[in-house]
Amino acid sequence: MGGLKRKIGVFVNSRWLVFVAAMWIQSCAGIGYLFGGISPVIKSKLNYNQKQIARLGVAKDLGDSVGFLAGSLCEVLPLWGTLLVGALQNFLGYGMVWLIVTGRFPVLPLWVMCIFIFVGTNGETYFNTVALVSCVQNFPRSRGPVVGILKGFAGLGGAILTQIYTVIHSPDHASLIFMIAVGPTMVVIGLMFLVRPVGGHRQVRPSDGLSFSFVYGVCLLLAAYLMGVMIVEDFIELSHTVIIVFTVGLCILLFIPIIIPVSLCLSPELIPPVEEPLLYEAQNQQELAKSKSPEHDVPEVILSEVEDEKPREVDLLPAPERRKRIAQLQSKLFQAAAEGAVRIKRLRGPHRGEDFTLSQALIKADFWLIFFSLLLGSGSGLTVIDNLGQMSHSLGYDNPHIFVSMISIWNFLGRIGAGYFSEVIVRDHTYPRPAAMAIAQLVMAVGHFIIFMGWPMHVATLLIGLGYGAHWAIVPATASELFGLKKFGALYNFLTLANPAGSLVFSGIITSSIYDHEAEKQAHDIHRRSQATVSLFFSMVGLEEPLKCVGVVCFSLTSIIMAVFCIIACALSLILVYRTKVVYAHLYGKPSPSSLTCQ
């Protein structure tokens, strides 16, 4: 009996159980990506024009990104309480939108609808913040894969919820809004007690690499399964029973990762867990120097002090020699400080790679390079996601839901792939992680160019989805590496403000203005050709239809502007790469044994 209780305790407190539960919660945290699927029904039911829909989209993006309250509540409430607040916001916000769209509640002004959309989508920030903070603390030395997988499931949420929606089998697309209000709320409330820090750095096992590989395999299988199901459902008329079978298969794939914590709980623990190293190389050397000093009270020498003292030509040396020279310099500084021969110079704030507060990070150029690169890159991708319904209709596609699902899947794969690829860059090559973001932004520029040319939307959604998703695996990991984990929640939630800022300008001003201008031109041409017959008919019966734009011209100018913004974002990312080469070499360089003992 005691052995069973112990195994249950190991299972409940397993960092892998927390990780799997966080994946499930994140699967419901991508409701904002469904806006392209629900915006056409909102537009038709409430008789909105494109500028009004764009304002709702900006409100959605603000709700999806303004997470300061979520970060603050994480420090005041238990994490389950923070998740509960987010679930209630999701239910209230989208529940009211559903009531208004279906006529069960009186139509309210646009600004009130914006508030409801904001409140409902803002629940995502609570899900994201709790999941990321918990799992990054549980896996402090696997940030790239963990962030990539978690943000990947958030990106895939649109495709998952769309597939579940097909089971409802309702001709009224407003029922999708109802599912958005109820589904995530139920899932989060059911899992809110599982997602928390559990001292994961003390649970390192030799099998962790294999476990991550297994999760990556499940992710790829899940994406391939959803893509296959989506293609079959789009081209073949399936019975409702077959659709239910496909959805059950999706649920089984989502549950497969639970095998990892179950197997770790049941397997005999032949090798005791090894505590994962939380200190960087410089901190380990400090402890070594302190242990050798007679007083054990040598003042702490931080990386910034070594950077100030070392000659500039040290940075030009080969990596092994550079680490050896830096280690020698550190040793001399420790010895001089212990003997009182020198007074160690202190800087006013931490150096890159240490723990920053938000106010300290805001005065650093690197932080703003990340912010504006994210604003231009992800903002341009979000513009496509928010306008996907109108974009597909203008190009002659009848079913926008297929593109909503496709861009959700590519978004997912972009996050998963960027998490893995960027980790290879920093671990195997000690090269700055933002290099992967520069590549993603070039890929997005190509996707925008494809829309500009009027080529198939399927290829454009693939490239833009991959590039957009990559941002949300790379940026959180980069921020945690350069500015520390202590205030990661506040740093992350500030950076996410780049999303609504980009959406406000790109979608709310540029895209909607160009679309409505082209729609008015087309309506005026039709009016002249038909000698006002249609217009006279509608004026007699008192009907007005929202303006619609048809053809490549509706979004061509917008797309080329977005492509230029992506190229500028790539340039900013490359500047960040240049500025942080030394930092990443220090964080992830593998020093030789001789350099650690050199005096």
N, C-alpha and C positions, 0 to 999 in steps of 0.2 A: 504494500500500500504506500509506504514511504517513497519507494522508487517511482511509482506512478505520479504521486504528488510532485516529486522533483521534476519529472519530465514535463508535466503540465506547466509548472513554473518556468522551466526553461523555454517552453513553447510560447507562453504568453509574453515573456520578456525578451524574446528573440528579436534582434534588430532586423532580421529578414522578414519576420511577420509584420513588423511596423512598415517595412518597405513595400510589401505586397498590399497591405491595407491602404497605404498611401497611393499606390498605383490605381486601386479601385476608386478611391475618392477623386483622383485626378481625372479618371475617365468621365466623371461628371462635371469637371471644372472647365470644360471647353464649350459651355453653352453659348458663349459670345460668338463662336464661329458659326453658329446656326442662324445668325442674323440674316445672312444672304438668302436663307430658305424661308424665313418668316416675314421678311420685309415686303415681298410682293402681296401677301394676303393683307398685311397692315395697310399697304398703299391703296389696295382696291377697296377694302371695307371702310376705311376712313377717308377715302378720296384725297390722299396726300399727293403733292408733287415731289419731284426728285430732291429739291432743296429741303423739304420737310423730312423726307426719309433720311437724308444725309445728317440732319440735326439729331434725329433719333440714333443714328449710327455713332455720332460723336458722343452722345450721352452714354451709349453702350460702352464705347471705348474708355471713357472716363471711369465708368463703373468697374470695368475690367482691370484698370490700372492704378486707381487711387487707393492704395492699400495702407496708408498711414495709420488709420484706425485699427486695421487688422494687426499691424505690427505692434501698436501700443497695447492692444488687448492681450497679445501674447505675453506681455510682461506683467499684466495685472491679473488676468483670469487664467485658470488652468486651460491647457490647450483644447480640451474637449468643450469647454465653455465658448472658446473662440469659434470652433467649428459649428456649435449650435447657433450662435448669432448669425453666422454666414448662411446656414441652412434656412433660418427664419426669414432673412432678407430675400433670399432667392424665391421662397414660396410667396411672400407678400408682393414683391415687385412684379414677377411674371404672372402671378395669379390675377392681379388687377388688370394687367394688359389683356389677358385672356377674356376676362369678364367684359371689358370694353369692346374688344374686337368682335365678340360673339353677340353683342347687343344686350347682354344681361345686366349691364351697368351703363348709365348715360355717358355719351361721348364727352370727354373733357378736353380742355385746351391742350395745344401741342406741348407747352412747357410742363404741364402735369404729366403727360405721357413720357416726356424725357426723364422726369424724376422717377417714375415707376421703372423705366428701363435701366436707369442708373442704379437704383436700389437693388433690383433683381440681379443684375450682372455683377454688382459689387460683392455679392456673396462669394463669387469665385476667388476674390483676393484672400478671403479667409481660408479657403481650401488650399490655395497655392502656398500661402505663407506658412501655415502649420505643417503641410507636407514637406516643404523644402527645408524649413528650419530643423524639423525633427530628423530628417534623413541625412542632411549634411552633417549634423552633429553625430549621428550614429555611424556614418561612413566618411570621416574627415579626410581620409587620404584617397578617396575614390569619388571626388566631387564631379568630375566630368561625366562618367557613366551614370551616376545617380541622378544628377540634374537633367541629363539628356533623356533618361528613361521616364522620369516623372513628368517633365514638361512635354515629352512625346505623348504620353497618355492623355494629357490635357488637350493636345492638338488633335488626337484621334477621337476625342469625345463627340465631335460633330458627326462623324461617320457611325459611331456606335449608337448614338441616340437616333440617328436617321434610320438605321436598320431596325431598331426596336420599334420605331414609329410605324414601320410597314406592317407590323403585327396588328396594330390598332385597326387597320383597314378602313380608315375613314376618308370619305371624299372631301371633307372639310379640312383644309390645311391649318385652320385655327386650332385643331386638336393637338398639333405639334407644340404650340405655345403652352397648352395645358400639361403636356408631358414634361416640358422643360421646367415648369413650376413645381411639379409633384415628384418626378423621378429622382433628381439629385438630392432633394430634401430628405427623402426616405433613405437613400444610400448613406448619406453623411451621418444622419442620426444613428443609423445602425452600426457605424464603424468609428464613431468619434472617440471612444474610450481606448482604442488600440494605437492611434497615431500619437507618439510621444517619444522623447529621448529616453533611451534605456541603457546608457553607458555602452554604446556600441563599439567604442574604441577598445574595449576590453574583450570583445567577442571575435577577434580576428582568428580565422582558421585557414589552414592550407587549401581547403576546398573553395574558398571565396572566389577565386578566379574562375573555377568551373561553374559556380553558381551564377556569376555574371554572364558567362557564355550561354548558359541555359536560358536566362531571361532574355538575352538578345535574340536567341533562336525563337523563343515564343513570340517576341515582338515582330520579327520578320514573318513568321507564320500567320500571325494575326492580321498584319497588313495585307499579305497576299490573299488570305481568305476573304477579307472584306472587299478587296478589289475584285476578286473573282465573283463573289456573290452579287456585287453591284452591277457588274457587266452582264451577268446572266439575267438579273431582274430587269435590266434596261432593255434588253433585246428580245427576251422571251416572256410571254404572258404566263405567269406561274399561278398555280392554285394557292389559296390561303394556307393550306396545310403544308405545302413545300416551303413557303416563306417562314412559317413557324419553326420548321425543322432547321432551316438555315440560321434562324435567330438563336435557337437552342445550341447549335454548334458554336456560335459566337460566344455565348455565355460559358460554355465548357472551356474554350480557349482562354477566356479571361480568368478562369479559376485555376488553370494549370500551375501558375507560379507558386501556389500554396504548397506544392510538393517540396519546395526548398526548406521552409521552416519545419515542416513535418518530418522530413528525412533527417535534418540536423538534430531534432529532438529525439528520434528513435535510434539513431546510430550511436554505438558506443564511443565515448569520448576518449580515444586513444592518446591524443595529443592535447594537453590543456591549452585553452585559448591564450593567445599572446597579445599583450596590450599593444594596440596600434600606436606608432609614434605620432605624437601631436606637436612636437617641437621641431623647429627647423634646424638646419645644420649649424647655424650660428649660435642658437640657444644651447645646443648640445656641447659645443665647444666652450661656451661660457661656464656650464656646469663642470666640465672637465678642469678648466682653469681654476675655478673656485675650490674644487676638491683638493687641488695641489697647493693652494695657498695656506700658510700657517693660521691665518685668522678666519678663513672661510667667509670673509665679508668683503670680497673684492667688488667694487662698484660694477654694475652691469654695463657692458659695452654693446651697443646695438649696431646693427648693420650700417646705419647712417654715419656713425663715427668712423668706421673703417672706410666708407666711401669718401669721407672728407680727407682722410690721412693718406690714402694710397695714391701713388703717382698715376697719371693718366695713361702712361704706356702699359700699365698692367692689363688694361682692358683689351689690348691688342695681342696679348700672348695667347698661345694655345690653352684650351680649357684646363687640362691637368696642371700646367705650370701656373696659370692664373690662380687656381684654387690654392696651390701650394704657397704662392706669394701672399695671398690674402690671409691664409692661416698663420703664416709667420708674423704678419703685421698685427693680427689679433693677439697672438701670444705676447708680442712686445708691449702692446697696450695694456694687457692684463697685468704683466709683470711690473710695468712702470706704475700702474695705478695702485698695486698692492704695496709697493715700496714708497708711495707718496711722492715719487719723483715728478709726476705730471698730474695735472688736474684734467680729468676727462671732460671733454666738451659736450654739452647737452643741447639738443635742438628743442625747439618749442613744441614740436609735435612728432608723431611716429613717422617712421620711414616706410616706404612701400614694402608690403609683405608682412607688416605688423597690423595690430588691431587699430582701426580708425573709428572715431565717431562720425556721424553724418556731417556735422559742422566742420570737422577736420578734413573730410574727403572733399567737401564742396570747394575748398581753396586749391585743390590739386588739378593741374591741367589734364592728367591722365583720366580722371573721373569724368571731366567734361568731354574729352575725346570719345570715351565710351558712350556717353549720353547722346551726343549729336550723331555719332555713327549709327546708333540704335534708332534714333529719331528718323533719320533719312532712309535707312534700310528697312526696318520693320514697318515704319509708317507707310512706305510705298506698297509693301505687301499687304498691309491691313486695308488699304484703299481698295485693292482688288477683291479681297475677301468680303468687305462690306457691300460692294457694288456688284457682286457676282451674279445676283438674280437679274438685275437690269442689263448687265453686260452680256450675259448669255442670250437674253431675249432679243437684244439689239442685233446680235449676230445670227439670229434665226434658229436658235436651239429652243425646243419646246419645254424641256424639263431641266430647270436649273438645279434641282436636287442632286443630279448626278455630279455636277461640278462642285457643289458644296461637299459632297462625300469625297470626291477625288482630292480636292485641295486639303481636306482634313487628313486623308491618308498620307499624302506627300508631306504635309506639315509634320505629321508623326514621324515619318521616316527621316526627315531632315533633322529633327531633334535627336532621334536615336543615333543617326549616323554622325552628326556633329559632335555629340558627346563622346562617341568612341574615337572618331578621327582626331579631335582636338586633344584627347588624352594621349594618343600615340605621339602627337607632335611634342607635347610637353614632357612626357615620360621617356620616350626613346631618343628624342633629338634635342631636348631642353630648349625648344624654340617657343616663343610667345604664343599663347593660345589665340589671341586676336587674328593671327594669320589665317586661321580657318574661317573667321568671320569675313575677312576680305574676299576670300574665294566665294563664299556664299553670296555676297553682294554682287559680284560679277555675274554669277549664275542668274540672279534675279533680274539684272539689267537685260540679259538675253531674253528672259521670259516676257518682260515688258515690251521689248522690241517685236516679239512675235505677235503680241496683241496689236501693236501699231501697224503691222503689215497685214493684219486680218487673217493670219494663218490659223490652223486648228487650235481651239481653246484647250484641248486635252494636253497638248505639249506645254502651253503657257502655264496652265495650272500646276503641272508637274514641276517646272523650274521655279516658279514663284513660291509654291508650297514648300519645296525643299529648302530654298534660301531663307524664307521667312522663319520656318521652324528652327533652322540652325542658329538663329540669333538667340533663341530662348534656351538653348543648351550652353552656348558659349558665354553669353554675357553674365549670368549669375555665377558661373564658375570663375570667370576672370575677376569679377568684383570681389569674390571671397578670397582669391589669391593675392590680389594687390592691396586690399583694404581690410582683410581679416574677417573672422567669423563672429566676433563679439557682438557687433551691431549689424549683422548681416541682414536681418529683417528690414531695418530702416533703410539701409543702402539699396537693397533690392527693390523695395517699394518706391523709392525715389526714382530709380532708373526706369521703372515701368511707366513713369509719367511720360516718357518719350513716345509711347504708343498713342495715347490720346492727343498729345501735342501734334504729332505727325498727322493723325486722322483729322484733326480740326482744320488744319491748313490744306492738306492734300485732298481729303474727301469732302469736307464741309464747305470749302471755298472753291478750290480749283476744279475738282471733278464735277460737282453738282452744277456749278455755273456754266461750264462748257457743255454738259449734257442738256441743260434746260435751254441754252442758247441754240443748240442744234435742233432740239425738238421744236422750238418756236419757229425756226426757219422752215423746217419741214411742214409744220402745220400751216404756215403762211403760203407755201407753195401749193399744198393740197387745196387750200381755200381758193386760191386763184384759178387753179385748173378746173375745179368743180363748180366755179361760179357761185360759191357760197351756198350751194344746195344743202350740204350736210350741216353746215353751221346754222342755217335757217331752221332746219328740222329740230336740232337740239334746243335752239332758243325757244321754239314753240312748245316743246314738251317739258322745258325746264330742266334739261339734263346737261351736265358738263362732265367730260371725261378728262382725267389727268393727261397732260402732254406726254407723248411717247416718242422716243427717237429710235430710228431703225438704220442699221448699217454700221460699217467700220468707223465712219466719221464720228460717231457718238463718243468714242473713247480713244481715238487715235492720238489726238494731241495730248490728252492726259497721260497716255502710256509712254510717249517719248519724253515727257517731263519727268515721269517717275524713273525712267531708265537713266537719265542724267543725274538724278538725285542718288541713285544707287552707285553710280561711278564715283560721285563725290564722297559717299559713305565709305567706299572701298579705299579711297585715298586717306581718309581719316584713320581707318583701321591700320593701314600700313605705317602711318606716323606713330601710332600707338605701339606697333610691333617694334619699330626702331628704338623707341624710348624705353621699352621694358625688356630688352634683350638681356641686360646684366641681371635684372631682378629674377627672371626665369632661370637663368643659368645658376644663380645662387639657390633658388628654391628647389630645383630638380636635378642639379648636377650631382654626379656620384663621385665624391672625393676618394682619393686613394688612401689606404691605411696610413701611409707615411705622412700625408698631409695633416692627419688628425693628431699625430703625436709629435709633429715638428715643433721645436722650441726655438 
